[in-house]
Amino acid sequence: MTETKIKTRINRGYRYIPFITLSELKPRVWITLSGCNFKCKGCFSIARDTVGEPMTVEQLISLIKNSASEYYEDTPLEEAVITGGEPTLNKHYLVDLVSQLKKFVGWIVLDTNGHLLDDAYLKELIEAGLAEVMFDLKVWDEKLHEWYTGHSNKRILANIRNAYGKIKLVVNTVYIPGIADDREIEQIAKFLAEIDDKGEIDYRINRFRAELSYEKISRNPSPEEIEHAYSIVAKYMKNSVIGKSCVRERKIGVKRGWITVFPDGTLKGRTLDDYREENKRRIRKRNAAVI
Ligand code: SF4
């Protein structure tokens, strides 16, 4: 299907869904809305491209309800994380999705690059029942941000500033050696500390995964590099953490796994190792297509 046909379909009330994911640890669902307005060079999400099946909000809600009740039985969903790709591409769809989820989910989180999330959009989402926003702030330097994503970060910074005090806020940065490293992360931490005098924003540093990146732009950071960035952030912010995908938490040795639910309702258990293998296969296929 062409880009134009996909956009028309999205505007007509559909989003393309490759899968949703149920947690094995607690009643929580990740809802992946594919397609993105950014072209991050270091992206490692399968959902950057428009992939999966077109689904209306009603179809998606029924997939979530049916699979959650099959897997968790009578236990209600505690949390839903709406992610992508980029979930904000169709405002009407996202607001409707949040308000439908609010009827049966305790806590609703939006994971976004933040570019489109202006005051009016955020207000509608909060009224619909959104409880938390996770902004991905790639880098501080505007020119570097344009090179990395294809867009300026001015609107994202303004949208984070606007969201402060209105909703629970988490900001994520992926540590990419030579690109998003100490200098960039320190500037971001200063910016967040300046708008957050109460220490309410959580700032999370995640680890770059070179083997999954769309373009070969850097290498994997060492644990020491991440720890060093963390120590810089801690000078400015009370609530900085190293992301779950990072080395510190992996030392705990918990074998992580998820249940993937496909648009046709099929459930499949997958571990972190399965995801890695699937991602590698996807990248090999994509590289072969480019050649
Ligand atoms: S915003 Fe997220 S999904 Fe979109 S290209 Fe960037 S990293 Fe990938």
Residues whose N, C-alpha, C, O or C-beta is under 5 A from the ligand:
A	BS01	SF4	C36 F38 K39 C40 C43 S45 R48 G84 G85 N113
